[in-house]
Amino acid sequence: MNQAARDPFTLVQMAGEFRLQGRLRDALLHCDAALQIDPRYVPAWLERGFAFASGGSMASASECYRQVVALEPGNADAHAGLASIAARDGDSAEGRAHALAALSADPGNPIAAAALATMDIESGAPEAARALVEPLLAAMGEPDNNRAMLAGLLGDACTKLGDAEAAYAAYTLSKSDFAAIFAPHFANRESATAMVQRIHAGIAAMDPAGWQPAKAVRPANAAATHVFLLGYPRSGNTLVENILASIPGVTALEERPTLQAADMEFLLGENGLARLSGMTEAQVDPFRQAYWDKVAAAGAEVANQGFVDMDPLKGLRLPLIARLFPDARVLIMRRDPRDVVWSCFHTNFALTNAAMEFTTLERTARHYDATMRLIETAREHLPIRTLEVDYHRLVRDFDAVTREICAFTGLKWSESLSRFDRTARERGVATASAGQVRRGLYDGTRQWEPYAAYLEPVMPILQPWIEKFGYA
């Protein structure tokens, strides 16, 4: 490292390796070290942008890309990065300008092509997106991140064009590439489904009879109104998060590891939930404080305000939530399981252990089933205050459902909730639902129907939940 510390090239190479390993803080530190040596070193600014983008910090990534363009106006990768962010944020004019600049310098740039295709699809020109993406895919012969991304976009374009067979083939290619590339990374790790099943079994070891929530200490930096928003990906979580973030005095945080300290202590070790259940309030208090410190570290100042912690898969943490935050309210999003499973299969997600479960319809369905079982058992066995929020009813009877949510959570309802699309544009949305939420109220009901034949093999897994949740 001493020799590397004097060599910007080596520092940036190491930063790239750290980024691919998910060690984003180390990646950024190495980029910063390179820039201390040479503040005009373009590869360091570019890699710094890649690292920020990988972590969802798009404003910081954009600043880095703009710095690259200022130093090197024809840099295709920087223009492509800016095009991708603009496409995500719905800024078509800027997105197209940067995408065309990138493609002018590098006609085959996949990031720029993806941004342009995304904007074509959103603007109602899926045939243009298909024409752009298909030749690029045809030239790619091996599993590749960019091929997976472009295949997913081709699937989206074919869906819009009503070509379900071509769409399914494209989505299958996208997910098989994703699995082939990243499976070795998770080869020696517990699968997401196995983890859900293990935590589910551990809930039975918890005995809430001895808990003393009245003696819980409320940290000074804690929110006055605390809401967890969870359920399952593609169930409307991002929509409701931005609705609630539209209320004055309410801060929302999307998909951050706020319970990391408790996760490490109680979910990863042996008999962790049984140990947590038997702890005194004084022993539990440091984990509450660690949670609120993590919230603050994410830039959310929530003391004495309303706070919404949104993470679709935080259902796994219901045992932690029940023990640590007895006063919290939990919103559980519900959507037709067929729409949820189909949407998770065809959506490109950032790399996580759970994302590996979305690489086939069967794996997605089994993970969904395991997660629903855990949530139902936690609700039956643990003292948690929950409200089910039906996505389909929300988009059809917005005022009534949002009033119910506010009455349950203690947040104040106002007409500002209907302006959640403006909130989403101002806050920025890092999840896969960014495009839908920006467009306003969007009814994604029955999207699974053109793909019913492909879902048929997993219907025995989903049917009990379809019936239980009232979608039969």
C-alpha positions in Angstrom: 0.0 0.0 0.0 2.9 2.4 0.6 4.1 2.0 -3.0 0.5 2.2 -4.2 0.0 5.4 -2.2 2.4 7.2 -4.5 0.8 5.9 -7.7 -2.7 7.2 -8.8 -3.0 4.5 -11.4 -2.6 1.7 -8.9 -4.8 3.4 -6.4 -7.6 3.6 -8.9 -7.1 0.0 -10.0 -7.5 -1.0 -6.4 -10.5 1.2 -6.0 -12.2 -0.6 -8.9 -11.5 -4.0 -7.3 -13.0 -2.8 -4.0 -16.1 -1.5 -5.8 -16.7 -4.9 -7.5 -16.3 -6.5 -4.0 -18.9 -4.2 -2.6 -16.4 -2.4 -0.4 -17.5 1.1 -1.5 -15.9 3.0 1.4 -12.5 1.5 0.6 -13.0 2.3 -3.1 -13.8 5.9 -2.3 -10.8 6.3 0.1 -8.5 5.0 -2.7 -10.0 7.4 -5.2 -9.5 10.3 -2.8 -5.9 9.3 -2.2 -5.3 9.3 -5.9 -6.9 12.8 -6.2 -4.7 14.1 -3.4 -1.7 13.3 -5.6 -3.3 14.6 -8.8 -6.6 16.5 -8.5 -7.0 16.4 -12.3 -6.6 12.7 -12.6 -9.6 11.7 -14.7 -9.7 8.0 -14.0 -9.9 8.7 -10.2 -12.9 11.1 -10.7 -14.6 8.5 -12.9 -14.0 5.6 -10.6 -15.2 7.8 -7.7 -18.5 8.4 -9.7 -18.9 4.6 -10.3 -18.5 3.9 -6.5 -21.0 6.5 -5.5 -23.5 5.3 -8.2 -23.0 1.7 -6.9 -24.0 2.9 -3.5 -27.0 4.8 -4.7 -25.5 8.2 -4.0 -26.5 9.6 -7.4 -26.0 13.3 -6.6 -22.4 12.6 -5.6 -21.9 10.4 -8.6 -23.2 13.2 -10.8 -20.7 15.7 -9.4 -17.9 13.3 -10.2 -19.0 12.7 -13.7 -19.4 16.4 -14.3 -15.9 16.9 -13.0 -14.7 14.4 -15.6 -16.6 16.2 -18.4 -15.0 19.5 -17.3 -11.5 17.9 -17.6 -12.2 15.8 -20.6 -15.3 16.9 -22.5 -15.5 13.9 -24.8 -15.3 11.3 -22.1 -17.9 8.7 -23.1 -18.2 7.0 -19.7 -18.8 10.2 -17.9 -21.5 11.3 -20.4 -23.0 7.8 -20.1 -23.1 8.0 -16.3 -24.8 11.4 -16.5 -27.3 10.0 -19.0 -28.1 7.1 -16.8 -28.8 9.3 -13.8 -30.9 11.7 -15.9 -32.9 8.8 -17.3 -33.5 7.5 -13.8 -34.7 11.0 -12.7 -36.9 11.5 -15.7 -34.9 14.4 -17.1 -35.2 13.4 -20.8 -33.6 16.5 -22.3 -30.4 16.2 -20.3 -30.4 12.4 -20.5 -30.6 12.4 -24.3 -27.9 15.1 -24.6 -25.5 13.1 -22.6 -26.4 9.8 -24.1 -25.9 11.1 -27.6 -22.6 12.7 -26.6 -21.5 9.3 -25.2 -22.6 7.4 -28.3 -20.8 9.9 -30.5 -17.5 9.1 -28.7 -18.3 5.4 -28.3 -21.0 4.1 -30.6 -21.4 0.9 -28.7 -21.4 2.3 -25.1 -23.9 0.1 -23.3 -24.7 2.5 -20.5 -25.6 5.3 -22.8 -27.6 2.9 -25.0 -29.5 1.7 -21.9 -30.2 5.2 -20.8 -31.5 6.1 -24.3 -33.6 2.9 -24.4 -35.1 3.7 -21.0 -36.1 7.1 -22.1 -37.6 5.8 -25.4 -39.7 3.2 -23.4 -40.9 5.9 -20.9 -41.7 8.3 -23.7 -43.9 5.7 -25.6 -41.4 4.7 -28.2 -40.6 1.0 -27.4 -40.0 0.2 -31.0 -37.0 2.6 -31.0 -35.7 1.0 -27.8 -35.9 -2.4 -29.4 -34.2 -1.3 -32.6 -31.4 0.2 -30.5 -30.8 -2.7 -28.1 -31.2 -5.8 -30.3 -28.1 -5.2 -32.5 -26.0 -4.5 -29.4 -27.2 -7.7 -27.7 -26.5 -9.7 -30.9 -22.9 -8.7 -30.7 -22.5 -9.8 -27.1 -21.6 -13.5 -26.9 -20.9 -14.2 -23.2 -22.6 -13.5 -19.9 -21.9 -9.9 -19.0 -23.3 -7.2 -16.7 -24.1 -5.0 -19.7 -25.8 -7.8 -21.6 -27.9 -8.6 -18.6 -28.9 -4.9 -18.3 -29.7 -4.5 -22.1 -31.6 -7.8 -22.2 -33.8 -6.6 -19.4 -34.5 -3.4 -21.3 -35.3 -5.4 -24.4 -37.8 -7.3 -22.3 -39.4 -4.1 -21.2 -39.6 -2.8 -24.8 -41.2 -6.1 -26.0 -43.7 -6.0 -23.1 -44.8 -2.6 -24.2 -45.1 -3.9 -27.8 -47.2 -6.8 -26.6 -44.7 -9.4 -27.6 -44.8 -11.6 -24.5 -42.8 -14.5 -26.0 -39.8 -12.2 -26.9 -40.1 -10.4 -23.6 -39.9 -13.6 -21.6 -36.9 -14.8 -23.6 -35.1 -11.5 -23.0 -35.9 -11.4 -19.3 -34.7 -15.0 -19.0 -31.4 -14.1 -20.7 -31.0 -11.1 -18.4 -31.5 -13.2 -15.3 -29.4 -16.1 -16.4 -26.5 -13.8 -17.1 -26.9 -12.2 -13.7 -26.9 -15.6 -12.0 -23.9 -16.8 -14.0 -21.8 -13.7 -13.2 -22.6 -13.5 -9.5 -23.3 -17.0 -8.3 -19.6 -17.6 -7.5 -19.7 -14.6 -5.2 -22.4 -16.3 -3.1 -21.2 -19.9 -3.4 -20.2 -20.3 0.2 -23.0 -18.1 1.7 -26.4 -18.9 3.1 -29.0 -18.3 0.5 -31.6 -15.5 1.1 -34.4 -18.1 1.3 -32.5 -20.3 3.7 -31.8 -17.2 5.9 -35.6 -16.4 5.9 -36.4 -20.0 6.9 -33.8 -19.9 9.7 -35.1 -16.7 11.1 -38.6 -17.9 10.8 -37.7 -21.0 12.9 -36.0 -18.7 15.5 -39.1 -16.6 16.1 -40.6 -19.6 18.0 -37.7 -19.3 20.5 -38.7 -15.8 21.5 -40.9 -15.4 24.5 -42.3 -11.8 24.7 -44.0 -12.5 28.1 -41.0 -11.1 30.0 -40.4 -8.0 27.9 -40.8 -4.6 29.6 -41.4 -2.1 26.9 -42.6 0.5 29.4 -39.0 0.7 30.6 -37.5 1.2 27.2 -35.2 4.2 27.0 -35.9 6.6 24.1 -32.6 8.0 22.7 -32.4 11.8 22.3 -32.0 11.4 18.5 -35.0 9.2 18.1 -38.1 10.1 16.1 -41.4 10.9 17.8 -43.4 8.8 15.4 -41.6 5.7 14.1 -42.9 3.8 11.1 -41.5 0.7 9.4 -42.7 0.1 5.8 -42.1 -3.4 4.5 -43.7 -6.4 2.7 -41.9 -7.5 -0.4 -40.1 -5.9 -3.4 -42.4 -4.6 -6.1 -45.4 -4.3 -3.8 -45.7 -0.5 -3.7 -43.3 0.2 -0.9 -41.5 3.1 -2.8 -44.9 4.6 -3.7 -46.1 4.7 0.0 -42.7 5.9 1.2 -42.9 9.0 -1.1 -46.5 9.5 -0.2 -45.6 9.7 3.5 -42.5 11.7 2.8 -44.8 14.4 1.4 -46.2 15.1 4.9 -44.5 18.1 6.5 -42.2 17.1 9.3 -41.8 13.5 8.1 -38.5 12.1 6.9 -38.3 8.8 5.0 -35.2 6.7 4.4 -35.2 4.0 1.7 -33.5 0.6 2.0 -30.7 1.4 4.4 -29.2 -1.1 6.8 -30.5 0.8 9.9 -30.6 -2.4 12.0 -27.1 -3.5 11.1 -25.8 -3.8 14.7 -28.8 -5.9 15.8 -28.5 -8.0 12.5 -24.9 -8.8 13.3 -25.6 -9.8 16.9 -28.9 -11.6 16.7 -29.6 -12.7 13.1 -26.2 -14.1 12.0 -25.2 -16.1 15.1 -26.6 -19.2 16.8 -29.7 -18.8 19.0 -29.5 -15.0 18.5 -33.2 -14.4 18.7 -33.5 -16.4 21.9 -30.7 -14.4 23.4 -32.4 -11.1 22.4 -35.7 -12.2 23.8 -34.1 -12.9 27.2 -32.1 -9.6 27.5 -33.0 -6.9 29.9 -34.0 -3.4 28.7 -30.7 -2.1 29.8 -28.9 -4.7 27.6 -31.2 -3.9 24.6 -30.9 -0.1 24.8 -27.4 0.0 23.1 -29.0 -1.6 20.0 -31.7 1.0 19.9 -29.1 3.7 20.1 -27.1 2.1 17.4 -30.2 2.1 15.2 -30.8 5.8 15.6 -27.2 6.6 15.2 -27.3 4.7 11.9 -30.3 6.7 10.8 -28.4 9.9 11.6 -25.3 8.7 9.7 -27.5 8.2 6.6 -28.3 12.0 6.8 -31.7 11.7 8.3 -32.3 14.2 11.2 -35.5 12.8 12.7 -35.4 13.8 16.4 -38.9 14.6 17.6 -40.3 14.2 14.0 -42.0 11.5 12.0 -39.7 8.9 10.5 -40.5 6.2 7.9 -37.9 3.4 7.6 -38.7 1.8 4.2 -37.2 -1.5 3.2 -39.4 -4.2 1.4 -37.4 -7.0 3.0 -37.3 -5.8 6.5 -40.0 -8.3 7.3 -37.0 -10.5 8.2 -36.3 -8.0 10.9 -39.8 -8.2 12.5 -38.4 -10.0 15.5 -35.8 -7.2 16.0 -38.4 -4.5 15.5 -40.8 -6.2 18.0 -38.2 -6.3 20.7 -36.4 -3.0 20.1 -39.2 -0.7 19.1 -42.4 -1.6 20.9 -44.0 1.7 20.0 -43.3 1.5 16.3 -46.0 1.1 13.7 -45.5 -1.4 10.9 -47.1 -1.0 7.4 -47.1 -4.2 5.4 -47.6 -3.8 1.7 -49.8 -6.3 -0.1 -50.1 -6.8 -3.9 -51.3 -9.7 -6.0 -48.6 -12.4 -5.5 -48.6 -13.1 -9.2 -47.8 -9.5 -10.0 -45.2 -9.4 -7.3 -43.3 -12.5 -8.4 -43.5 -11.7 -12.1 -42.3 -8.1 -11.4 -39.4 -9.3 -9.2 -38.3 -11.8 -11.9 -38.3 -9.3 -14.8 -36.8 -6.3 -12.8 -33.1 -5.5 -12.8 -32.0 -5.2 -9.1 -28.7 -4.1 -7.6 -26.6 -7.0 -6.5 -27.7 -8.5 -3.1 -28.1 -12.0 -1.7 -31.9 -11.6 -2.2 -31.5 -10.5 -5.9 -30.0 -13.9 -6.6 -33.4 -15.4 -5.6 -35.1 -13.4 -8.4 -33.1 -15.1 -11.2 -35.9 -17.7 -11.9 -39.6 -17.7 -11.3 -39.4 -20.8 -9.1 -36.7 -19.3 -6.9 -38.6 -16.0 -6.7 -41.8 -17.8 -5.7 -40.1 -19.9 -3.0 -38.5 -16.8 -1.5 -41.8 -15.0 -1.5 -43.5 -17.9 0.1 -40.9 -18.2 2.8 -41.0 -14.4 3.5 -44.8 -14.4 3.8 -44.7 -17.3 6.2 -42.2 -15.5 8.4 -44.3 -12.3 8.4 -47.5 -14.1 9.3 -45.8 -16.1 12.1 -44.2 -12.9 13.5 -47.5 -11.1 13.6 -49.1 -14.1 15.4 -46.4 -14.7 17.9 -44.9 -11.2 18.7 -46.4 -7.9 19.9 -46.2 -5.9 16.7 -48.7 -3.3 15.6 -49.3 -3.8 11.9 -51.6 -2.5 9.2 -51.9 -4.2 5.8 -51.9 -1.7 2.9 -53.4 -3.1 -0.3 -51.6 -1.6 -3.3 -54.5 -2.2 -5.6 -57.0 -0.4 -3.3 -54.5 2.4 -2.7 -54.2 3.3 -6.4 -58.0 3.2 -6.8 -59.1 4.9 -3.6 -56.1 7.1 -2.7 -57.7 9.4 -0.1 -59.4 6.7 1.9 -56.4 4.5 2.1 -53.9 7.3 2.9 -56.3 8.5 5.7 -56.3 5.0 7.1 -52.5 4.9 7.0 -52.2 8.2 8.8 -54.8 7.3 11.4 -52.8 4.1 12.2 -49.4 5.7 12.2 -50.3 8.9 13.9 -49.0 11.0 11.0 -51.1 14.0 10.0 -53.0 13.6 6.7 -53.1 16.5 4.3 -53.8 17.0 0.6 -50.0 17.3 0.1 -49.9 13.4 0.1 -51.3 13.5 -3.5 -48.2 15.3 -4.6 -45.9 12.4 -3.9 -44.6 12.4 -7.5 -43.1 15.9 -6.9 -41.6 14.6 -3.7 -40.0 11.7 -5.5 -38.5 14.0 -8.1 -37.1 16.3 -5.4 -35.8 13.5 -3.2 -34.6 11.2 -5.9 -35.5 7.5 -5.9 -32.8 4.9 -5.9 -35.0 1.8 -6.0 -36.1 0.0 -9.1 -39.5 1.7 -8.8 -38.2 5.2 -9.7 -39.8 5.4 -13.1 -43.3 4.4 -11.9 -43.3 6.7 -8.8 -42.2 9.7 -10.8 -45.2 9.3 -13.1 -47.7 9.6 -10.3 -50.4 7.2 -9.3 -49.9 4.1 -11.4 -52.1 1.0 -11.4 -49.8 -2.0 -12.0 -52.7 -4.5 -11.6 -52.7 -7.8 -13.6 -49.4 -7.3 -15.3 -48.8 -11.0 -14.9 -51.6 -12.1 -17.2 -49.7 -12.1 -20.5 -47.2 -14.4 -18.8 -49.7 -16.7 -17.1 -48.3 -19.7 -19.0 -44.8 -19.1 -17.6 -46.2 -18.7 -14.1 -48.2 -21.9 -14.2 -45.4 -24.1 -12.7 -45.2 -21.9 -9.6 -48.9 -21.4 -9.0 -49.1 -24.2 -6.4 -46.6 -22.1 -4.3 -48.5 -18.9 -4.8 -52.1 -20.0 -4.7 -52.4 -20.1 -0.9 -51.3 -16.5 -0.7 -53.5 -15.4 -3.6 -56.4 -16.8 -1.7 -55.3 -15.6 1.7 -54.8 -12.0 0.6 -58.0 -11.9 -1.4 -56.8 -11.9 -5.0 -58.5 -15.2 -6.1 
